[in-house]
Amino acid sequence: MAEFFGVLGDPNRWRILSALALSEMRVGELAAAVAMSESAVSHQLRILRATRLVSYRKQGRNVLYCLKDDHVFNLYREASDHLDEPPEE
């Protein structure tokens, strides 16, 4: 579990997950959305796929990436909601 959450500790990976929480995308679209090179995004996607956070499907010549399943989306949403809460006094 520590390794899993370690993968989530990278801000670039969170930005990629944030973009994929909105819709599935190709590498080029993701790179533009998160202001990273396509090579860097591909590298991060390999890590996210190995951790089963992201999956892909081929559509003709295109490869579309998305969040693996509802568990990943819910994890992302819960973390986002938690961070949006006002601090306790």
N, C-alpha and C positions, 0 to 999 in steps of 0.2 A: 504494500500500500504506500509506503514511503517513496518508492521509485515512481509509482503512478502520480502522486502529488508533486514529486520533484519535476516531472515533465510539465505539469501545470504551472510551475513556478517561473517559467520563462514568459516575459511580457509579449514577445513576438508570437508565441504560440497562442496566448490569450486573444491577441488581435485577430489571428486567423480563425480561431473558434468563434469569436464575436461576428466576424463577417459570415461565416458558414451558418451561424444561428439564424441569419436573415434569409439566406437562400443558398442553393448549391452553386458552385462556381468552378470555372476552369482556372488553371494556374495563373494565366495572364491576368484574368479578372481579379483574382485574389491579390496578386502582386500590386496591382494598381490600387486596390481597396486599402491595403495595409502599408503602402509606400515602401515596399521591399523589392529586391530583384527577384526575377522568376526563379533563379538558381537557389536563392536563400529560402524562398517559399517552398520549393520542391524539397529541400533538405528538411525543413520543419514538418512538412506533410509526411515524409517518411517516418519521422519520429512519432507523429500523432497516429499514423496508421499502425505502427508497431505496438502502440499502447491501446489500440482499439478505440480511439476517440474519434477517428475520421475514417470514412470509407469512400469508395469511388465507384463510378459506373462509366462504361464507355457508351458514347452515343455517336455512332459513325466514327469520325476521326477525332472527336473531342473526348476528353476525359473530364468528367464532372465530379467534384469533391463535395462531400456533405458530412454533417455530423453522423456518427455511426448509428445512433438510435435515440430513442426518447430519454434513456438514462443520461446520456451525455448532455442533451439539451436541458434536462431538468437540473443537472449538476451545474451547468453554466448559469441557468436562470436563478437558482438558489444562491449561488455565490454573488451574482450581480445584485440581487435583491438585498442580501446581507450587507454588502458594501454601500448600498444606497441609504441604509438606515441611518438616522441621526445618531451621533454618539450619546451615550448615557452620561448624565451629569452626576 
